[in-house]
């Protein structure tokens, strides 16, 4: 089945792009017309596949996340855990980037650029673990509710490692796409520590599915984003698991903790699996889209 990237058909993320920086979606859980007509699937009835991927380049990672949501089967969900190689700056779908971020400086630093299908703002993907969840649209009774529940699961997983973390309270008005990097300010319900943001996440609706993905910071800061913009004023650093635990946790333990926290919070059945052949084919088709400079620098 061909994948459409325009016209509102299945596979097009444009109908509803959300992130932590969104307005209240309202009683139905979404500002998207027709959301309320989507049958709700109870989270504890979902069969979840857990995909542990190796480090991949930005376009391959975004293509795989997109494909998992595009090819999602009814009654199922997917948790994908992965890293990035090379280090990559990802832009939110509608975030301005052209003439703001330097291609020449990125080449000198060994950093790539990619644009996500989701909303939100710029993230440097380096020394982190990224999670992605694809699930049926009605699973949690609304997109904003899903955002909160998933963050509670991430919080629970990190607490099993001994991390002292909490969820951000109401942080005020939503920030626009041009408000600067993602980790500059937390959004309501996001995971924080030491007064700083530890996990930054974003959502989008793709057909009858939802994709939510986000970065769990292991070590380091996001200061490279400032240098790529040519700014003099440093951004506040994010919280890191190293600062909370005294050392960077080994990745197998962190992956297991994230899975455990989400499974205990969401419910349902969880088992490890690889991408299906149709998902791999869809990801291969989508990768060209995410490699296209016309997409990366569209705004």
C-alpha positions as CSV (number, residue, x, y, z in Angstrom):
1,X,0.0,0.0,0.0
2,X,1.5,3.3,-1.0
3,X,2.2,5.9,1.7
4,X,0.8,9.4,1.3
5,X,2.6,12.4,2.7
6,X,0.0,14.9,1.7
7,X,-3.7,15.3,1.3
8,X,-4.7,14.1,4.7
9,X,-4.6,10.4,3.8
10,X,-3.2,7.6,5.9
11,X,0.5,8.2,6.5
12,X,0.2,12.0,6.5
13,X,1.1,13.4,9.9
14,X,-0.4,16.8,9.0
15,X,-4.0,16.4,10.4
16,X,-2.9,16.9,14.0
17,X,0.6,17.7,15.2
18,X,1.0,18.1,18.9
19,X,3.7,18.3,21.5
20,X,4.1,19.3,25.1
21,X,3.7,22.8,23.9
22,X,0.1,22.5,22.8
23,X,-3.1,24.1,23.9
24,X,-5.7,22.1,25.8
25,X,-7.3,19.8,23.2
26,X,-10.7,20.1,24.9
27,X,-13.3,17.7,26.3
28,X,-13.0,15.2,23.5
29,X,-9.2,15.0,24.0
30,X,-8.3,16.5,20.6
31,X,-8.9,19.6,18.6
32,X,-9.1,17.4,15.5
33,X,-12.7,17.2,14.1
34,X,-14.1,13.7,14.3
35,X,-11.9,12.5,17.1
36,X,-14.8,11.6,19.3
37,X,-16.1,9.2,16.7
38,X,-13.0,7.0,17.0
39,X,-13.8,3.9,19.1
40,X,-11.8,3.8,22.3
41,X,-9.6,0.8,22.9
42,X,-8.8,0.1,26.6
43,X,-5.1,0.3,27.2
44,X,-5.1,-3.0,29.2
45,X,-6.4,-4.8,26.1
46,X,-3.6,-3.6,23.8
47,X,-1.0,-6.1,22.7
48,X,2.3,-4.1,22.8
49,X,5.4,-5.0,20.8
50,X,8.8,-3.8,22.1
51,X,11.4,-3.1,19.4
52,X,15.0,-2.6,20.6
53,X,16.7,-0.9,17.7
54,X,20.4,-0.1,17.2
55,X,21.7,3.5,16.7
56,X,20.6,4.8,13.3
57,X,20.8,8.1,11.3
58,X,18.1,10.7,11.8
59,X,16.1,10.0,8.6
60,X,16.0,6.3,9.3
61,X,14.9,6.8,12.8
62,X,12.1,9.2,11.8
63,X,11.0,6.9,9.0
64,X,10.8,3.9,11.3
65,X,8.7,5.9,13.9
66,X,6.4,7.1,11.2
67,X,6.1,3.6,9.6
68,X,5.1,2.0,12.9
69,X,2.2,4.4,13.3
70,X,1.2,4.2,9.6
71,X,1.2,0.4,9.6
72,X,-0.3,-0.1,13.1
73,X,-2.8,-3.0,13.3
74,X,-6.0,-2.7,15.4
75,X,-5.7,-3.6,19.0
76,X,-1.9,-3.3,19.0
77,X,0.8,-0.8,20.0
78,X,4.5,-0.5,19.6
79,X,7.3,0.7,21.9
80,X,10.5,1.4,20.0
81,X,13.7,2.2,21.9
82,X,16.7,3.6,20.0
83,X,19.8,5.9,19.7
84,X,21.2,8.2,17.0
85,X,24.4,7.9,14.9
86,X,25.6,10.5,14.0
87,X,24.5,13.0,16.6
88,X,21.6,14.8,15.1
89,X,19.5,17.9,15.7
90,X,15.8,17.3,15.0
91,X,13.4,20.1,14.4
92,X,9.7,20.1,15.2
93,X,7.4,19.8,12.2
94,X,6.6,23.5,12.1
95,X,9.6,25.0,13.8
96,X,11.5,27.7,11.9
97,X,15.1,26.5,11.1
98,X,16.2,28.0,7.7
99,X,18.7,30.8,8.2
100,X,18.7,30.0,12.0
101,X,20.7,26.9,12.2
102,X,24.1,26.7,10.4
103,X,24.8,23.9,8.0
104,X,28.5,24.8,7.9
105,X,28.8,24.7,11.7
106,X,27.0,21.4,11.9
107,X,29.4,19.8,9.4
108,X,32.4,21.1,11.4
109,X,30.9,19.5,14.6
110,X,29.9,16.2,12.9
111,X,26.2,16.8,13.5
112,X,23.3,16.1,11.1
113,X,19.9,17.7,10.8
114,X,16.4,16.1,10.4
115,X,12.8,17.3,10.7
116,X,10.4,15.2,12.8
117,X,6.8,14.4,11.8
118,X,5.8,15.6,15.3
119,X,5.5,19.1,16.7
120,X,7.7,20.7,19.4
121,X,11.1,22.4,19.1
122,X,14.8,21.5,18.4
123,X,16.5,18.7,20.3
124,X,20.1,17.6,20.1
125,X,20.1,13.8,20.0
126,X,23.4,12.8,21.6
127,X,24.1,10.8,24.8
128,X,20.4,9.9,25.2
129,X,17.9,7.1,24.8
130,X,14.9,7.8,22.6
131,X,11.5,6.2,23.0
132,X,8.7,6.0,20.5
133,X,5.2,4.8,21.1
134,X,2.6,4.1,18.4
135,X,-0.9,3.3,19.5
136,X,-4.5,3.4,18.3
137,X,-6.0,6.9,18.4
138,X,-8.7,6.2,21.0
139,X,-6.5,4.2,23.4
140,X,-6.2,6.7,26.3
141,X,-9.4,8.7,25.7
142,X,-7.6,11.7,24.3
143,X,-4.2,12.9,23.1
144,X,-3.5,15.1,26.1
145,X,-4.5,12.4,28.5
146,X,-2.2,10.0,26.6
147,X,0.7,12.4,26.9
148,X,0.2,12.5,30.7
149,X,-0.1,8.8,31.1
150,X,2.9,8.0,29.0
151,X,5.0,10.5,31.0
152,X,3.8,8.8,34.2
153,X,5.1,5.5,32.8
154,X,8.4,7.0,32.0
155,X,8.6,8.5,35.5
156,X,7.9,5.1,37.1
157,X,10.5,3.4,35.0
158,X,13.2,5.9,36.0
159,X,12.3,5.7,39.6
160,X,13.1,2.0,39.6
161,X,16.7,3.0,38.8
162,X,16.8,5.3,41.8
163,X,16.3,8.6,40.0
164,X,14.5,11.3,42.0
165,X,12.1,12.6,39.3
166,X,8.7,14.3,39.2
167,X,6.2,15.6,36.7
168,X,6.0,19.3,35.8
169,X,3.0,21.2,37.1
170,X,1.1,23.7,35.0
171,X,3.8,25.7,33.3
172,X,1.7,28.5,31.8
173,X,0.8,29.2,28.2
174,X,2.0,26.9,25.4
175,X,5.2,28.0,23.7
176,X,5.1,28.6,19.9
177,X,7.4,26.6,17.5
178,X,9.9,29.5,17.3
179,X,10.4,29.8,21.1
180,X,13.8,28.1,21.0
181,X,15.1,24.6,21.9
182,X,12.9,21.9,23.5
183,X,14.8,21.6,26.7
184,X,14.7,25.3,27.4
185,X,11.4,25.0,29.3
186,X,9.3,22.0,30.4
187,X,5.7,21.6,29.5
188,X,2.9,20.4,31.9
189,X,3.2,16.8,32.7
190,X,6.8,16.3,31.4
191,X,9.4,14.5,33.5
192,X,11.7,16.8,35.5
193,X,14.5,16.6,38.0
194,X,16.5,19.2,39.9
195,X,14.1,21.9,38.6
196,X,15.1,21.0,35.0
197,X,13.6,19.0,32.1
198,X,14.8,15.5,31.8
199,X,12.6,14.1,29.1
200,X,11.2,16.1,26.1
201,X,8.4,14.6,24.1
202,X,6.1,15.3,21.1
203,X,3.0,13.8,19.5
204,X,1.4,13.6,16.1
205,X,-1.7,11.9,14.8
206,X,-1.1,9.7,11.7
207,X,-4.3,8.3,10.3
208,X,-6.1,6.4,13.1
209,X,-2.9,6.1,15.1
210,X,-0.9,8.4,17.4
211,X,2.9,8.6,17.5
212,X,4.6,10.0,20.6
213,X,8.4,10.0,20.9
214,X,10.9,11.7,23.1
215,X,14.4,12.0,24.4
216,X,15.7,10.8,27.8
217,X,18.9,12.7,28.5
218,X,21.8,10.5,29.8
219,X,24.6,13.1,30.0
220,X,25.9,16.4,28.6
221,X,23.9,19.5,27.7
222,X,22.2,21.0,24.7
223,X,24.7,23.8,24.3
224,X,25.7,22.8,20.8
225,X,22.3,24.1,19.7
226,X,23.3,27.6,20.8
227,X,26.5,27.3,18.8
228,X,24.7,26.1,15.7
229,X,22.5,29.1,16.0
230,X,25.4,31.5,16.6
231,X,23.9,32.7,19.9
232,X,26.0,34.2,22.7
233,X,23.5,33.5,25.5
234,X,23.7,29.9,26.8
235,X,20.5,27.9,27.3
236,X,19.8,26.3,30.7
237,X,21.1,22.8,30.7
238,X,18.7,19.9,30.9
239,X,18.7,17.4,33.8
240,X,20.7,14.2,33.1
241,X,20.5,10.7,34.5
242,X,24.2,11.0,35.2
243,X,23.6,13.9,37.5
244,X,20.8,12.0,39.3
245,X,22.4,8.6,39.6
246,X,26.1,9.5,39.8
247,X,26.9,7.6,36.6
248,X,25.2,7.0,33.2
249,X,23.1,3.8,33.5
250,X,24.0,1.0,31.2
251,X,21.6,1.0,28.2
252,X,20.1,-2.5,28.6
253,X,19.1,-1.6,32.2
254,X,17.6,1.7,31.1
255,X,15.7,0.1,28.2
256,X,14.3,-2.5,30.6
257,X,13.3,0.1,33.2
258,X,11.5,2.2,30.5
259,X,9.6,-0.8,29.3
260,X,8.7,-1.9,32.9
261,X,7.5,1.5,33.9
262,X,5.3,1.9,30.8
263,X,3.9,-1.7,31.1
264,X,3.0,-1.3,34.7
265,X,1.4,2.1,34.1
266,X,-0.5,1.3,30.9
267,X,-1.3,-2.4,31.3
268,X,-1.8,-4.8,28.4
269,X,0.5,-7.5,27.2
270,X,4.1,-6.7,26.3
271,X,6.6,-8.8,24.3
272,X,9.8,-8.2,22.3
273,X,9.7,-8.3,18.5
274,X,11.3,-6.9,15.4
275,X,9.7,-4.7,12.8
276,X,7.4,-6.7,10.4
277,X,8.3,-6.9,6.7
278,X,5.6,-4.4,5.8
279,X,6.8,-1.9,8.4
280,X,10.4,-2.2,7.1
281,X,9.2,-1.6,3.5
282,X,7.1,1.4,4.7
283,X,10.2,2.8,6.5
284,X,12.3,2.4,3.4
285,X,9.8,4.4,1.4
286,X,9.5,7.1,4.1
287,X,13.3,7.5,4.5
288,X,13.6,9.4,1.3
289,X,11.1,11.9,2.6
290,X,13.1,12.5,5.8
291,X,16.4,12.7,3.8
292,X,14.9,15.4,1.5
293,X,16.4,18.9,2.3
294,X,13.2,20.4,1.1
295,X,11.5,18.7,4.1
296,X,14.3,19.4,6.6
297,X,14.4,23.1,5.7
298,X,10.7,23.6,4.9
299,X,10.3,26.4,7.4
